[in-house]
Amino acid sequence: MCNNRYLLLISFAFLFFSCHSSSQKIGNPQKMEDKVINAGNTLDSIFTPHLIDTSLVFSTTKDLFDYQRKKYKEFWELSETLFTQGKSFNVTRDQYDSLRHHNSDLFYFLLFKHIKQSDKNLINLRALSLIFENAFEIPEIDKMEVYNSFPEELRKSPDGIEAINNRDLFKKNIGSSIQEFSNITVTNQENRRIKFLDLFQRKYKFYLLIFGASWCKPCRYENRFLKNSITLIDTTEVKIYNFSGDHNREKWLNSVKEDNCPWESFLLENGFQSSLIKSLNFISVPRNFLINDNLIIIKEHTDIKIIMKMIS
């Protein structure tokens, strides 16, 4: 979710992967994978040399992003070679997805360490904005400490305001009631229209709403991750629904069949122009919402593991 103000940074880096991490306190960065819920994933020795090394120090932010690009490219090319040639190694595709997201966690940890130790200039303020937006492993108090170390004129600049606003990306719907969506309908796999609120007639302690699309690779990864981790959730207390913004019904049905997830899936009317998405005011997927038994939104996030920490 980068905007034009990050073009200078993005020119330094190939951000191949979306960041998925937890909100736990950071400790040893090489042990971050222990701090997010996983489905028994293992670090295969083939991939280990291509993970981000958080012990490194860089003289400039550009050098760090050049390093990120190099390591991500190595990681990507190795995985493509192994999967294409059918090599035997100890990482399945699901485990590989978790491993590359872990690699992204390591990069943001390294970037944060670099910003903390470097000059407080505009480039590093823009980099810190990426930290606010993506590095959920790093505690808010630590981010704010670094932010406040920048000169006041930078903090009050458009880039400084943008950085601080990125803290609130997933807070705007907290406390809102979904009962106001009484006129919204969705379509099930049998092509039958259903009132959105009818999905909540049976009482559960929590409802997990997952928004995605068949063409969204991170969304499909999230589906597989949650499916493999479903035993961590008490499904007698948590009801899961998936909502797709697909415009092509056949592609949506095929993705539902391929993922074979043990929860109900629905197609949004008008795709991403759906009144439900407009009401919840988000523009990218994946997006996950946790609803309590009073039908109040209590958590919103792009990372399903963040939500799972509240219900598993």
C-alpha positions in Angstrom: 0.0 0.0 0.0 2.6 2.5 -1.1 1.6 6.0 -2.4 3.5 8.5 -4.5 5.4 9.8 -1.6 7.2 6.5 -1.4 8.4 6.4 -5.0 11.9 7.4 -4.1 12.1 4.5 -1.6 10.4 2.1 -3.9 12.9 2.9 -6.6 15.5 1.4 -4.2 13.6 -1.8 -3.6 11.6 -4.5 -5.2 8.9 -5.1 -2.6 7.9 -8.5 -3.8 6.2 -9.6 -0.7 3.5 -8.2 1.5 4.4 -8.1 5.2 2.7 -10.5 7.6 3.8 -10.4 11.2 2.6 -10.1 14.8 2.4 -7.4 17.4 4.6 -9.0 20.0 7.6 -7.3 21.6 10.7 -7.8 19.5 13.6 -9.7 20.9 16.1 -11.7 19.0 15.3 -10.9 15.4 16.4 -14.3 14.2 13.7 -15.9 16.4 10.8 -13.8 15.1 9.1 -16.8 13.5 8.5 -18.2 17.0 6.4 -15.1 17.8 3.7 -15.6 15.1 1.3 -18.5 15.0 2.5 -21.1 12.5 1.4 -24.4 11.2 4.6 -26.4 11.9 6.7 -24.6 9.4 10.4 -25.3 9.2 13.3 -23.3 8.0 14.9 -25.4 5.3 18.7 -25.1 5.1 18.5 -24.4 1.4 16.7 -21.1 2.1 18.5 -20.1 5.2 21.5 -18.4 3.5 19.1 -16.2 1.5 17.3 -14.8 4.5 17.8 -11.1 5.5 20.8 -10.8 7.9 19.6 -8.4 10.7 23.2 -8.0 12.1 24.4 -6.0 9.1 25.0 -2.2 9.2 24.6 0.0 6.2 26.0 3.5 5.6 23.0 4.7 3.6 19.3 3.8 3.3 19.8 3.2 -0.4 22.5 0.6 0.4 20.0 -1.2 2.7 17.3 -1.3 0.0 19.8 -2.5 -2.6 20.7 -5.3 -0.2 17.0 -6.1 0.3 16.5 -6.3 -3.5 19.4 -8.6 -3.9 18.3 -11.0 -1.1 14.7 -11.0 -2.2 15.8 -11.8 -5.8 18.0 -14.7 -4.6 15.1 -16.0 -2.5 12.6 -15.7 -5.3 14.9 -17.3 -8.0 15.8 -20.2 -5.7 12.2 -21.0 -4.9 11.2 -20.8 -8.6 14.0 -23.2 -9.5 13.2 -25.6 -6.8 9.5 -25.8 -7.3 9.8 -25.8 -11.1 12.3 -28.7 -11.2 10.4 -30.6 -8.5 13.5 -30.7 -6.2 13.1 -32.6 -2.9 13.4 -30.3 0.2 11.7 -29.7 3.5 9.5 -26.8 2.6 6.0 -27.1 1.1 4.4 -24.2 -0.8 2.5 -23.2 2.3 5.6 -23.3 4.4 7.5 -21.4 1.8 4.8 -18.6 2.0 5.3 -18.3 5.7 9.1 -18.3 5.2 9.1 -15.5 2.7 6.8 -13.4 5.0 9.3 -14.1 7.8 12.0 -12.8 5.5 9.9 -9.6 5.1 9.7 -9.3 8.9 13.4 -9.5 9.1 13.8 -6.8 6.5 11.6 -4.4 8.4 13.4 -5.1 11.6 16.7 -4.3 9.9 15.2 -1.2 8.4 14.0 0.0 11.7 17.4 -0.6 13.3 19.0 1.4 10.5 16.6 4.3 10.9 17.1 4.4 14.6 20.9 4.7 14.2 21.0 7.0 11.1 20.5 10.6 10.3 17.0 11.9 10.8 16.4 13.1 7.3 13.5 13.0 4.8 14.5 9.7 3.3 14.5 8.0 6.6 11.2 9.6 7.6 9.6 8.1 4.5 11.2 4.7 5.4 9.8 5.0 8.9 6.3 5.5 7.3 6.8 2.0 5.8 7.6 0.8 9.3 4.4 2.2 10.7 2.4 0.7 7.9 4.0 -2.8 7.7 6.2 -3.7 10.7 3.6 -5.0 13.2 6.3 -6.9 15.1 7.8 -3.7 16.4 5.9 -2.2 19.4 4.2 1.2 18.8 6.1 2.8 21.7 9.4 2.0 19.9 8.2 3.4 16.6 7.0 6.6 18.3 10.3 7.1 20.1 12.1 7.0 16.8 9.5 9.3 15.1 9.8 11.9 17.9 13.6 11.9 17.3 13.1 13.5 13.9 13.3 17.3 13.7 9.9 19.1 14.3 9.8 20.6 10.9 10.0 17.1 9.3 7.4 15.7 11.7 5.0 18.6 10.7 5.7 18.1 7.0 3.3 16.2 4.7 5.6 13.2 4.9 5.7 13.4 8.7 1.9 13.6 8.9 1.6 10.7 6.4 3.9 8.6 8.6 1.9 9.2 11.8 -1.4 8.6 10.0 -0.2 5.2 8.9 -0.6 4.2 12.6 -4.3 4.3 12.3 -4.9 2.4 9.1 -6.7 -0.4 11.0 -8.4 1.6 13.7 -11.1 3.5 11.8 -13.8 0.8 12.0 -13.1 -0.3 15.5 -16.3 0.1 17.6 -18.6 0.3 14.6 -21.6 -1.9 14.4 -22.3 -4.0 11.4 -26.0 -3.9 12.1 -26.2 -0.7 10.0 -25.6 -2.9 6.9 -29.2 -4.1 6.9 -29.7 -3.5 3.1 -26.7 -5.3 1.9 -26.9 -8.7 0.2 -24.3 -11.2 -0.9 -24.5 -14.3 -3.2 -23.6 -17.8 -2.1 -22.1 -20.6 -4.2 -25.6 -21.8 -5.3 -26.1 -18.3 -6.8 -28.7 -17.4 -4.1 -28.8 -13.9 -2.7 -28.7 -13.7 1.1 -29.1 -10.7 3.4 -25.7 -9.9 4.9 -27.2 -9.6 8.5 -28.9 -13.0 8.1 -25.4 -14.6 8.4 -25.3 -13.4 12.1 -28.7 -14.8 13.3 -27.0 -17.7 15.1 -25.0 -16.4 18.0 -21.3 -17.0 18.2 -18.7 -15.4 20.5 -16.8 -14.1 17.5 -17.3 -13.7 13.7 -14.2 -13.6 11.5 -14.9 -11.9 8.1 -12.3 -12.4 5.5 -12.3 -10.2 2.3 -10.2 -11.2 -0.7 -10.3 -12.3 -4.3 -9.4 -15.2 -6.5 -6.6 -13.2 -8.2 -5.1 -12.0 -4.9 -2.1 -14.2 -4.1 -1.7 -12.9 -0.5 -5.4 -13.6 0.0 -5.0 -17.2 -1.2 -2.0 -17.6 1.1 -4.1 -16.3 4.0 -6.8 -18.9 3.2 -4.3 -21.7 3.2 -2.6 -20.5 6.4 -5.9 -20.3 8.2 -7.1 -23.6 6.9 -3.9 -25.3 8.1 -4.2 -23.6 11.5 -7.9 -24.1 11.9 -7.4 -26.6 14.8 -6.1 -23.6 16.9 -9.6 -22.1 16.7 -12.7 -23.2 18.6 -15.1 -23.2 15.7 -18.1 -23.7 18.1 -17.4 -20.1 19.3 -15.9 -18.6 16.1 -17.8 -18.4 12.8 -15.7 -17.7 9.7 -17.1 -16.1 6.5 -15.1 -15.3 3.3 -16.3 -12.5 1.0 -14.8 -12.1 -2.5 -14.6 -9.0 -4.6 -14.4 -11.0 -7.8 -16.3 -9.8 -10.9 -15.9 -13.2 -12.6 -18.1 -15.7 -10.8 -16.5 -18.8 -12.4 -13.0 -17.8 -11.3 -14.3 -17.2 -7.8 -16.0 -20.6 -7.7 -12.8 -22.3 -9.0 -10.7 -20.6 -6.3 -13.2 -21.7 -3.6 -12.9 -25.3 -5.0 -9.1 -25.2 -5.2 -8.7 -23.7 -1.6 -11.3 -26.1 -0.2 -11.6 -24.1 3.0 -14.0 -25.3 5.8 -16.0 -22.1 5.9 -18.7 -20.5 3.9 -17.7 -18.2 1.0 -19.8 -15.4 -0.6 -19.6 -13.2 -3.6 -20.0 -9.4 -3.1 -22.4 -7.7 -5.4 -20.6 -5.2 -7.7 -17.2 -6.6 -6.7 -15.0 -3.9 -5.0 -17.6 -1.4 -5.7 -19.8 -3.3 -3.2 -21.6 -1.1 -0.7 -20.2 -3.3 2.0 -16.6 -2.5 1.1 -17.5 1.1 0.7 -19.1 1.2 4.1 -16.0 -0.4 5.7 -13.9 2.1 3.7 -10.9 -0.1 2.6 -9.3 -0.3 -0.9 -7.0 -3.3 -0.8 -7.2 -7.0 0.2 -6.6 -9.1 2.1 -8.7 -7.5 4.8 -9.9 -9.2 8.0 -12.5 -8.1 10.5 -13.2 -9.6 13.9 -16.7 -9.1 15.2 -18.0 -9.8 18.7 -21.3 -11.3 19.7 -22.9 -7.8 19.8 -21.9 -7.4 16.2 -19.3 -4.7 17.0 -16.0 -4.6 15.1 -13.2 -5.2 17.6 -10.2 -5.8 15.3 -9.3 -5.1 11.7 -6.1 -6.1 9.9 -4.5 -7.4 6.7 -2.7 -10.1 8.6 -4.8 -13.1 9.7 -2.2 -14.0 12.3 -2.9 -10.8 14.1 -6.6 -11.7 14.3 -5.8 -15.3 15.3 -4.0 -14.1 18.4 -7.3 -12.9 19.8 -9.3 -16.0 19.1 -6.9 -19.0 19.5 
